[in-house]
Amino acid sequence: MRVVFMGTPDFSVPVLEALHARHEVLAVYSQPPRPAGRGKKPRPSPVQARAEALGLTIRTPRSLKDPAEQAAFAALKADVAIVVAYGLILPQPVLDAPQKGCLNIHASLLPRWRGAAPIQRAIMAGDRETGVCIMQMEAGLDTGPVLLRAATPITEADTAGSLHDRLSGMGATLIVDALERLPGLSPEPQPEMGVTYAAKIDKAEAQVKWDQPAAVVARHIRGLSPAPGAWCETPAGRLKLLNARAVAGQGAPGTVLEGLTIACAGDAVEIIQAQREGKRPMSAGELLRGLDLPPGTRLAR
């Protein structure tokens, strides 16, 4: 098929690669380069970087509301547009331009977790499973009918990072399947029951609240790992928490019981991996060789 691809972050790259291997990618749309690093020089998105390496045409408009941009998109005469975490709103003329419409790969089992942060919210909420959906796009936020879906369990070992990678690969496989079967697929309208919204992660919610149950705290840590990263204050400075599990334990919330096991409102959380400011991520054992947190230490919040 003649395909236009629209995506921006790392999550989208495996999908671009899968499409490039099997279809004619007419153009790749991605958000414009953003200032990054110490020098704040413009850095292309992961999708732009990969598209350039593949020799594909790349377009980075700041908006698709301009009639000239819409005309340029329509002039591609694409059979279909594939959208994966693009980050810009697609106006109706763009949605209508491809012959077979615009298909979105969404990282949840719709209608649960429509919106910006479905992977993180699924872990934080304690969902037992999640997945990917291939959805026909329409004007509403992730409201379109679903063509295909695939599920995967969420384990107690999953972080947002590990689940991100798994769902990205699933999305790449599923969209290839969908395009092969597209004429015979029947769009399934999303039910009105069970709709939830995955609000964008606010950095203000990243601080750990030890006065919550241990299972909630552990999911909070895993759901925000690796970015933005849940954190807590210690006598030695801020600690970014990257992996944790709920364990048996008792004490005042926020109290170090032993090692990096911290008491919560019920039971305790064992920190498996964390990162000090300016340092690399380390296991709990590595951290404790240079971090003095004796039993009885009280952590903020």
C-alpha positions in Angstrom: 0.0 0.0 0.0 0.9 3.7 -0.3 1.3 4.7 3.3 1.9 8.0 5.1 3.4 7.4 8.6 2.8 9.9 11.5 4.7 9.4 14.7 7.2 11.0 17.0 8.7 9.0 20.0 10.6 5.8 20.4 7.4 3.9 20.7 6.6 4.6 17.0 9.9 3.5 15.5 9.3 -0.3 15.3 6.0 0.4 13.5 7.8 2.6 11.0 10.3 -0.1 10.4 7.7 -2.8 9.9 5.8 -0.6 7.4 8.9 0.3 5.5 9.8 -3.3 5.1 6.4 -4.2 3.5 4.8 -1.1 2.0 5.6 2.1 0.1 6.1 4.9 2.7 5.3 8.1 0.8 6.3 10.4 3.7 6.9 10.4 7.4 5.4 13.1 9.6 6.9 13.9 13.0 6.9 16.7 15.4 9.6 19.4 14.8 13.0 19.0 16.5 13.0 20.2 20.1 15.9 21.9 22.1 17.6 19.2 24.1 20.9 18.5 26.0 23.1 21.0 27.7 23.5 23.1 24.6 19.7 23.2 24.0 20.3 22.5 20.3 17.3 21.2 18.3 17.2 17.5 18.3 15.1 15.5 15.9 12.6 13.1 17.2 13.4 9.3 17.2 11.0 8.9 14.3 12.6 11.6 12.3 16.1 10.2 13.0 15.1 6.7 11.9 13.2 8.0 8.8 16.3 9.9 7.7 18.4 6.8 8.2 16.0 4.9 6.0 16.1 7.6 3.3 12.4 8.5 3.7 10.8 11.8 3.0 10.3 13.6 6.4 7.9 16.4 7.1 7.8 18.3 10.5 5.0 20.9 10.4 4.2 22.6 13.7 0.5 22.3 12.9 -1.8 20.7 10.4 -4.4 23.4 10.5 -2.9 25.4 7.7 -4.8 24.7 4.4 -1.5 24.6 2.6 -0.3 21.8 4.9 -3.6 19.9 4.4 -3.3 20.3 0.6 0.3 19.0 0.7 -0.9 16.0 2.7 -3.7 15.3 0.3 -1.4 15.5 -2.7 0.4 12.4 -1.5 -2.6 10.4 -2.6 -2.0 7.8 0.1 -4.1 4.7 0.5 -3.9 5.0 4.3 -2.2 7.0 7.0 -0.8 5.2 10.1 -0.7 7.3 13.2 1.3 6.2 16.3 1.9 8.7 19.2 2.2 11.6 16.7 1.2 14.3 19.2 -0.6 16.7 16.8 -4.3 17.0 16.2 -5.4 15.8 12.8 -8.1 18.1 11.3 -11.0 16.6 9.4 -9.5 17.3 6.0 -6.4 15.3 6.9 -8.5 12.4 8.3 -10.5 12.3 5.1 -7.6 12.5 2.6 -6.3 8.9 2.5 -8.5 6.6 0.5 -8.8 4.1 3.4 -8.7 6.7 6.1 -6.3 7.1 9.1 -5.5 4.2 11.4 -4.2 4.8 14.9 -2.2 2.3 17.0 -3.2 2.9 20.6 -1.5 1.3 23.6 -4.5 0.1 25.6 -7.6 -2.0 25.3 -10.1 0.6 24.3 -12.3 2.1 25.5 -10.1 1.8 28.7 -7.4 4.4 28.9 -8.1 6.8 26.1 -5.6 9.6 26.0 -2.0 10.5 26.5 -0.5 8.1 29.1 -2.3 4.7 28.8 0.8 2.6 29.6 1.6 4.4 32.8 -2.0 4.6 34.0 -2.7 0.9 33.4 0.2 0.0 35.7 -0.6 2.6 38.3 -4.2 1.5 38.4 -3.3 -2.2 39.0 -4.8 -3.5 35.7 -4.2 -7.2 35.1 -3.8 -6.8 31.4 -3.5 -4.2 28.7 -2.8 -4.3 24.9 -2.9 -2.5 21.6 -5.8 -1.6 19.4 -5.9 -0.6 15.7 -8.5 2.1 15.5 -10.1 4.0 12.7 -9.5 7.6 13.6 -12.3 10.2 13.9 -12.5 13.7 15.4 -13.0 12.5 19.0 -10.1 11.6 21.4 -9.5 7.9 20.7 -13.2 7.3 20.1 -13.1 5.6 16.7 -14.1 2.0 16.0 -11.6 -0.8 16.6 -10.4 -3.0 13.7 -8.1 -5.3 15.7 -6.8 -5.7 19.2 -4.3 -7.8 21.1 -3.9 -8.2 24.8 -0.9 -8.9 27.1 -0.8 -9.4 30.9 0.7 -6.8 33.2 3.0 -8.6 35.7 4.3 -7.4 39.0 7.7 -7.1 37.3 6.6 -4.8 34.6 7.6 -1.1 34.5 6.3 1.4 32.1 9.5 1.0 30.2 9.2 -2.8 29.8 5.6 -2.6 28.9 6.3 0.2 26.5 8.7 -1.9 24.6 6.4 -5.0 24.5 3.4 -3.0 23.3 5.5 -1.2 20.7 6.5 -4.5 19.2 2.9 -5.8 19.4 1.7 -2.7 17.6 4.1 -3.2 14.7 3.0 -6.8 14.3 -0.7 -5.9 14.5 -0.7 -3.1 12.0 1.0 -5.3 9.4 -1.7 -7.8 10.0 -4.4 -5.2 9.8 -3.2 -3.8 6.5 -3.1 -7.3 4.9 -6.7 -8.0 6.1 -8.1 -4.4 5.8 -10.7 -5.0 3.2 -12.2 -7.8 5.2 -12.1 -6.3 8.7 -15.3 -5.0 10.3 -14.8 -1.9 12.5 -16.3 -2.5 16.0 -17.7 0.6 17.7 -16.3 1.2 21.2 -18.8 0.5 23.9 -19.9 3.4 26.0 -19.4 1.5 29.2 -15.8 1.2 30.6 -14.4 4.5 29.2 -11.5 5.8 31.2 -9.0 8.6 30.4 -5.3 8.4 30.8 -4.3 11.9 31.6 -0.8 13.1 30.7 1.7 12.4 33.5 2.3 15.6 35.6 5.7 15.8 37.2 4.0 17.1 40.3 2.5 13.6 40.9 5.9 11.9 40.8 6.8 12.3 44.5 6.1 9.1 46.5 3.5 9.2 49.2 4.5 6.6 51.8 1.1 7.0 53.6 -0.6 4.9 50.9 -0.8 1.0 50.8 2.4 -0.7 49.7 0.8 -2.2 46.5 -0.2 1.3 45.4 3.2 2.8 46.1 5.0 -0.1 44.2 2.7 0.4 41.2 3.2 4.1 41.3 7.0 3.6 41.1 6.9 1.0 38.3 4.3 3.1 36.4 6.6 6.1 36.3 9.7 4.3 35.4 11.9 5.2 33.7 10.4 8.7 33.1 9.6 11.0 34.7 10.6 8.7 37.6 9.0 8.5 41.0 11.1 10.1 43.7 11.6 10.7 47.4 13.7 12.9 49.6 16.4 11.2 51.8 18.9 12.8 54.2 21.5 12.4 51.4 19.3 14.1 48.8 16.7 13.2 46.3 16.4 9.5 45.1 14.7 8.5 41.9 13.0 5.2 42.3 12.9 3.0 39.2 11.6 -0.4 40.4 9.9 -1.8 43.5 7.7 -4.5 44.9 5.3 -4.8 47.8 6.6 -6.9 50.7 5.7 -7.7 54.2 6.8 -5.1 56.8 5.5 -2.9 59.5 6.4 0.6 60.6 5.5 4.3 60.4 5.0 5.3 56.8 8.2 6.5 55.2 10.5 4.7 57.7 13.4 2.6 56.5 13.0 -0.9 57.9 16.2 -2.4 56.5 18.2 -2.0 53.4 15.9 -0.1 50.9 12.7 -1.5 52.3 10.4 1.3 53.3 7.3 1.1 55.5 4.0 2.2 53.9 0.4 2.6 55.2 0.1 -1.2 54.9 3.1 -3.5 54.6 6.2 -2.1 52.9 7.9 -1.5 49.6 11.3 -3.0 48.7 13.2 -0.7 46.3 14.9 -2.9 43.6 16.5 -0.1 41.5 17.0 3.6 42.1 19.2 6.5 41.0 20.9 9.3 42.9 21.1 12.7 41.4 23.9 12.9 38.8 24.5 9.1 39.0 23.5 6.1 36.9 20.7 3.8 37.9 21.8 1.2 40.4 20.5 -1.9 42.2 19.6 -1.5 45.9 22.8 -3.3 46.9 25.0 -0.9 44.8 23.2 2.1 46.2 23.6 1.2 49.8 27.3 0.9 49.5 27.4 4.7 49.1 24.2 5.8 50.7 23.8 5.8 54.5 20.1 5.0 55.3 20.1 3.0 58.6 16.9 1.4 59.9 14.7 4.0 61.5 15.5 6.8 59.0 12.4 8.7 58.1 11.9 9.8 54.5 9.9 12.8 53.5 6.2 12.1 52.8 
